[in-house]
Amino acid sequence: MNEKNTDQLITQVIKGIEEVKGEDITILDLRKLENTVTDYFIICSGSSNTQVDAITHSIRKTASKALKDKPFSIEGTSNSEWIIMDYINLVVHVFQKQVREYYAIEELWGDAEITNIATNY
């Protein structure tokens, strides 16, 4: 996937999160780090397993409709505490708030360039 396509996917993922009021949206740019599994992480939070499921569904629908893109794999849907959507160059982490605080991925990847997305809700 080229950089333009990745940028478009990032835009659609954020749109999908915002459509169902996902919170604390953060982009981690991992491209300058060594030995990373992907170029970007997008991390967001939901307040319940129902909202985490809704966010995941919204991301899939939005990216598929706009770009005809679908995730290579999705993990974590059995309990919806932490769902990982792998789009190869971009990995989306949809957390319940308390699980996100526990794992603190932003701290683990502290050398990444971090962008917080402001939401208007």
C-alpha positions as CSV (number, residue, x, y, z in Angstrom):
1,M,0.0,0.0,0.0
2,N,1.4,3.4,-0.9
3,E,1.5,6.4,1.4
4,K,-1.5,8.1,-0.3
5,N,-3.6,5.0,0.2
6,T,-2.4,4.7,3.8
7,D,-3.3,8.3,4.5
8,Q,-6.8,7.7,3.0
9,L,-7.2,4.7,5.2
10,I,-6.2,6.6,8.3
11,T,-8.8,9.2,7.4
12,Q,-11.6,6.6,6.9
13,V,-10.7,4.8,10.1
14,I,-10.9,8.0,12.1
15,K,-14.2,8.8,10.4
16,G,-15.5,5.4,11.4
17,I,-14.4,5.9,15.0
18,E,-16.0,9.3,15.2
19,E,-19.3,8.1,13.7
20,V,-20.0,6.1,16.9
21,K,-18.3,8.5,19.3
22,G,-15.1,6.6,20.0
23,E,-12.9,8.5,22.4
24,D,-9.3,9.3,22.9
25,I,-8.2,8.8,19.3
26,T,-4.4,8.6,19.0
27,I,-2.2,7.9,15.9
28,L,1.2,6.5,16.5
29,D,3.6,6.9,13.5
30,L,6.0,4.0,13.8
31,R,7.8,4.5,10.5
32,K,11.0,5.9,12.0
33,L,11.4,3.2,14.5
34,E,13.3,0.0,13.9
35,N,11.7,-3.5,13.9
36,T,8.1,-2.5,13.9
37,V,5.3,-4.7,12.5
38,T,3.4,-1.9,10.9
39,D,3.7,1.8,9.9
40,Y,0.9,3.2,12.1
41,F,-1.2,2.3,15.1
42,I,-4.5,4.0,15.6
43,I,-5.8,3.6,19.2
44,C,-9.2,4.6,20.5
45,S,-11.5,3.8,23.4
46,G,-15.1,2.8,23.9
47,S,-17.0,2.8,27.2
48,S,-18.4,-0.8,26.9
49,N,-18.0,-4.0,24.8
50,T,-21.1,-2.9,22.9
51,Q,-19.4,0.4,21.9
52,V,-16.1,-1.4,21.1
53,D,-18.1,-3.7,18.7
54,A,-19.9,-0.7,17.2
55,I,-16.6,1.2,16.6
56,T,-15.1,-1.9,15.0
57,H,-18.1,-2.4,12.7
58,S,-18.2,1.3,11.8
59,I,-14.5,1.3,10.8
60,R,-15.0,-1.8,8.6
61,K,-18.0,-0.3,7.0
62,T,-16.5,3.2,6.4
63,A,-13.2,1.8,5.0
64,S,-14.9,-0.7,2.8
65,K,-17.4,1.7,1.4
66,A,-14.9,4.5,0.7
67,L,-11.8,2.5,-0.3
68,K,-13.0,-1.1,-0.9
69,D,-10.4,-2.0,1.8
70,K,-11.0,-4.6,4.5
71,P,-8.7,-5.8,7.3
72,F,-6.4,-8.7,6.8
73,S,-7.4,-10.0,10.2
74,I,-9.5,-9.0,13.3
75,E,-8.8,-10.4,16.7
76,G,-10.5,-10.0,20.1
77,T,-14.1,-10.0,19.0
78,S,-15.0,-12.8,21.4
79,N,-15.0,-10.5,24.5
80,S,-14.7,-7.0,22.9
81,E,-12.3,-5.6,25.5
82,W,-9.5,-5.1,23.0
83,I,-10.1,-5.6,19.3
84,I,-7.2,-5.4,16.9
85,M,-7.9,-4.7,13.2
86,D,-4.9,-5.4,11.0
87,Y,-4.8,-3.5,7.7
88,I,-1.1,-4.4,7.2
89,N,0.4,-0.9,7.1
90,L,-2.0,0.2,9.7
91,V,-3.2,-1.6,12.9
92,V,-6.2,-0.3,14.8
93,H,-6.6,-1.0,18.5
94,V,-10.1,-0.5,19.9
95,F,-10.1,-0.7,23.7
96,Q,-12.4,-0.5,26.6
97,K,-11.1,2.3,28.6
98,Q,-9.9,0.3,31.6
99,V,-8.1,-2.2,29.4
100,R,-6.4,0.6,27.5
101,E,-5.1,2.1,30.7
102,Y,-3.8,-1.3,31.9
103,Y,-1.8,-2.1,28.7
104,A,-0.7,1.6,28.0
105,I,0.4,1.0,24.4
106,E,1.3,4.6,24.0
107,E,3.9,4.3,26.7
108,L,5.3,1.1,25.2
109,W,5.8,2.9,21.9
110,G,6.8,6.2,23.5
111,D,9.5,6.9,20.8
112,A,6.8,7.0,18.1
113,E,5.5,10.3,16.7
114,I,2.1,10.7,18.5
115,T,-0.9,12.6,17.2
116,N,-4.0,13.1,19.3
117,I,-7.2,13.6,17.4
118,A,-9.6,16.2,18.9
119,T,-13.3,15.2,18.8
120,N,-16.2,17.5,19.0
121,Y,-18.6,15.5,21.1
